[in-house]
Amino acid sequence: MGEKMDAGVPDAAAIAKAHAVYTPAALRFYDLAVHGLSNRFAWRCPASRLVELYAQGLSANHLEAGVGTGLFLDRAGTGFDRLVLADINVHCLDLAGRRLARFRPALRQANLLAPLEFDLAPFTSVGLTYVLHCLPGTMSEKLVAVDHLKPFMAEGARLFGATILGRGVVPNIAARGLLDLYNKKGVFNNGADGIEALTDGLRQRFATVRIEQDGLVALFTAR
């Protein structure tokens, strides 16, 4: 599949496949398809639960790592002293930047599986939602993304987010069909992602970790 970018980092082709689906045309339907339908009926974790996670986790000095359409920040954000949006996909950045324009966000294109070359002061909250299940590799390899984010977290800062699990869960027919399809296409890479590996990986990196499972979704907060 091509040369490795770094030891332990999946190759560029696998990473590109994971986010290639997020085209301008697809993003027009993303909120309805994912947050309106899939979250509720397949993953069995309604978008309102994720908005609640954001309402509890956001600070005035926030970095969003993997922005999607910006829906959760749009619904839960009330104001920021500083908001930075980081994503590998420029279409996601453009859409979220426009949607959140009232907060005057700074946009940064970044591959979370590579060291981040940001010249930024630390943040007091970092969001990482619906990113890990897309990243190639094992859970330990995916959590390298967290290692790359930690240098940008202030003392006592909060990391929070959510990921769709593929192991140790009982998917319904809709979820099974979507999991099979997305993993076959490389949009998801979560067939081996279980809550135990996520919990262990976060506990190796943070003093305080809280994880809840809602349907097929693990919601986490770490400090």
C-alpha positions, 0 to 999 in steps of 0.5 A: 500500500505504499511506504510507511510515513513513520514507524508505527504510523499507517501509510498515507493511502490508508489514511486518505481512504478513511476521510476521502468520503467527506466531499462537499456533496457528501457533507451536505447530507452528513448531519441528517444521515449520521447525526439524525439517522445512524446515531439514533437507529444504528449506533443507538446513541442520539446526537443529543447525548453527544451535544450534552457531552460537549456542553459539559466538556467545552472550555473557553479555550478549545481545540477541536481535533476532527471537526466533522461538520461542526455540529456539536460545537454549533449546538453546545458552544456559547462563546470562546476566547479561542477556538481552533479547528484541526482536521486532515480534510479541507472540506470539513474545515471549510464547512465547519469554519463557515458554520462556526464563523460567529466564534472566529475559529482558526483553521489548521489542516493536520494529520493526527497520526503524525506529530502536529506542527502547531505554533499554539499555546496550550488549550484547556479542552480538546474534543476528539469525536468520531475520529478514532473509529476512522483511524487505521490501526489497532487501538494502541496505534490510534491513540498515538493521535492523543499523544500528539495532542497532549503537548497542546493541553494545559495542566488540568486540561480536559480531553473528551470525545466519542468513538463507535465500537466494533468489538464487544458490542451487539449491533442491530441489523442496521448497525451491522450493515453499516459496520460491514460496509464502512470497514470494507471501504476503509471509512471505518477501521474499528472491527477490533476496537473494544472499550477495554483497549480504549479505557486501558490506553487512556488510563496509561496517558491520563490521571483521571478517565471516565468512559460510558457506553451508550449503544455502540458508542463509547463516550470518554472524558480524561484529564 
